[in-house]
């Protein structure tokens, strides 16, 4: 069995949710425009690095969703997203700060977005598209990001980076770098081991992590199952028959 970062983090967030998703086959319906757009944008980035017309690729990919009944956040429309995306791609090309050696690398322990250089420093790169900026402080905050620690553990490479495409009125790109220590990688390896042991032992207790005013259940796609709310289940989930060992490959688009 191979586990993706998304699987491990979903188990750590709430084992019950993990069971619904990976064992019982309850998948979230794609209703959020931003999620589908993020995928189209990453494909356009791939086109940019292949020296193709990335704006045309973005438009073509996003066109496929023109009539989808997505939930758009306040102030978002199909057109606005594509315009923001094109501006971000232009800004990215103007900045010229990123060089890529390989896109979507497969390692024995998993996949990651890219390996390349930012401002001449070789690092692992993860792309994010978001509506609001990532916090940049206090200093060193990014080195605690579990996804980046996971990627560093996968590859053994200490230098990591997030390239954050911020979709706002004046589009902005953040180039955030961090260094992951050997100790952090070892610690993450132990976390993976204990988590996979728990999964394989069949421990799926609910662990919602509710602490007022944050309530992780509100944003959990499986809330309808926990509340026995048929309406919520029908709105948010679709059931695939069981889960397969290769399910985690779908997570690459996350
Ligand atoms: S709704 Fe809450 S308790 Fe239920 S699976 Fe989701 S996070 Fe866990």
Boltz pocket constraint, residues with backbone or C-beta under 6 A from the ligand:
constraints:
  - pocket:
      binder: B
      contacts: [[A, 13], [A, 14], [A, 16], [A, 17], [A, 206], [A, 207], [A, 208], [A, 216], [A, 217], [A, 220], [A, 221], [A, 222], [A, 223], [A, 224], [A, 226]]
      max_distance: 6.0
